[in-house]
């Protein structure tokens, strides 16, 4: 248990049996009346964001979420198997929990896995990853000055938009949050 005065970004709260992460909070002391805490909470499982106001000093239930760096090993049916690099314990994470992150995961890659009471809640990849372009149409001569883009299929099977001068077999840096092209990786 904690009080609303202890809220901080990243803290996970258990409200009405659901887990919520604190995204933003602001302590407000109006001239009249009692102080309160205005917060923005994100549902850990659904991703829904809500605004919530707590009176100052009100007790809130915190949830213990264990965040561990784990190595992605392989896909097993609908599950993704991760390994704790310290204890070598393996954890099966359902595809629904991995979500869109699967588009940017390669075997043996590190990811942060959040676990609550033995259940994996979500995974976080690094902000950017380096992946090889498996296939993209060749760019036409003279197209380079227009700044246009074309679709390219990554080695993970995901599709991203890349500049026209990028060719198959090149390694590129991709933002894992929105799937945008960040640049070429020189070997």
GILINFEN-V450147 format. One record per residue. RES is the residue in one letter. SS is DSSP state (h for helix, s for strand, l for the rest). PHI is phi as a letter, one per 20 degrees, with the letter a starting at -180 (NA if undefined). PSI is psi as a letter, one per 30 degrees, with the letter a starting at -180 (* if undefined). Layout:
res = <RES | RES>
ss = <SS | SS>
phi = <PHI | PHI>
psi = <PSI | PSI>
This chain:
res = <X | X | X | X | X | X | X | X | X | X | X | X | X | X | X | X | X | X | X | X | X | X | X | X | X | X | X | X | X | X | X | X | X | X | X | X | X | X | X | X | X | X | X | X | X | X | X | X | X | X | X | X | X | X | X | X | X | X | X | X | X | X | X | X | X | X | X | X | X | X | X | X | X | X | X | X | X | X | X | X | X | X | X | X | X | X | X | X | X | X | X | X | X | X | X | X | X | X | X | X | X | X | X | X | X | X | X | X | X | X | X | X | X | X | X | X | X | X | X | X | X | X | X | X | X | X | X | X | X | X | X | X | X | X | X | X | X | X | X | X | X | X | X | X | X | X | X | X | X | X | X | X | X | X | X | X | X | X | X | X | X | X | X | X | X | X | X | X | X | X | X | X | X | X | X | X | X | X | X | X | X | X | X | X | X | X | X>
ss = <l | s | s | h | h | h | l | l | l | l | l | s | s | s | s | l | l | s | s | s | s | s | s | s | s | s | s | s | l | l | l | l | l | l | l | s | s | s | s | s | s | s | s | l | l | l | l | l | s | s | s | s | s | s | s | l | l | l | s | s | l | s | l | l | l | s | s | s | s | s | s | s | s | s | s | s | l | l | s | s | s | s | s | s | l | l | l | l | l | s | s | s | s | s | h | h | h | h | h | h | h | h | h | h | l | l | l | l | l | s | s | s | s | s | s | s | l | l | s | s | s | s | s | s | l | l | l | s | s | s | s | s | s | s | s | s | l | l | l | l | l | l | h | h | h | h | l | l | s | s | s | s | s | s | l | l | l | l | s | s | s | s | s | l | l | l | l | l | l | l | s | s | s | s | s | l | l | l | l | l | s | s | s | s | l | l | l>
phi = <NA | c | d | f | f | e | g | b | g | n | f | d | d | d | d | l | m | d | e | c | e | f | e | b | b | b | e | c | c | f | f | d | n | e | f | b | d | e | c | d | d | d | f | f | e | e | n | f | d | c | e | b | d | d | f | f | n | f | f | c | e | e | d | e | d | e | d | c | f | c | d | f | e | a | e | c | m | e | d | d | e | d | c | f | f | e | e | m | f | d | c | e | d | f | g | f | f | f | m | f | g | g | f | c | d | d | g | m | e | e | b | e | d | e | c | c | l | n | d | f | e | a | c | c | e | g | g | b | c | d | c | e | f | f | b | b | f | f | f | e | f | n | f | f | e | f | m | f | c | b | f | c | e | e | f | e | n | f | d | c | e | c | f | f | e | f | d | f | n | f | e | c | e | c | f | f | f | c | m | e | f | d | q | e | d | e | e>
psi = <k | l | l | f | f | g | k | l | k | f | k | k | k | j | k | h | g | k | k | k | k | j | e | l | l | k | k | k | j | l | e | k | l | l | l | l | k | k | l | k | k | k | k | e | e | f | g | k | k | l | k | k | k | k | l | k | f | k | k | k | k | l | k | j | k | j | j | k | k | l | k | k | d | l | k | j | b | g | l | k | k | l | k | k | f | e | f | g | k | k | k | k | k | l | e | e | e | e | b | f | f | f | f | g | k | l | k | g | k | k | l | k | k | k | k | j | h | f | k | k | e | l | l | k | l | l | e | l | l | k | l | k | j | e | k | k | k | k | k | k | k | f | f | f | f | f | g | l | l | l | k | k | k | l | f | f | f | l | k | l | k | l | l | f | f | k | l | k | f | l | k | l | k | k | k | f | e | g | g | l | k | f | l | l | j | k | *>
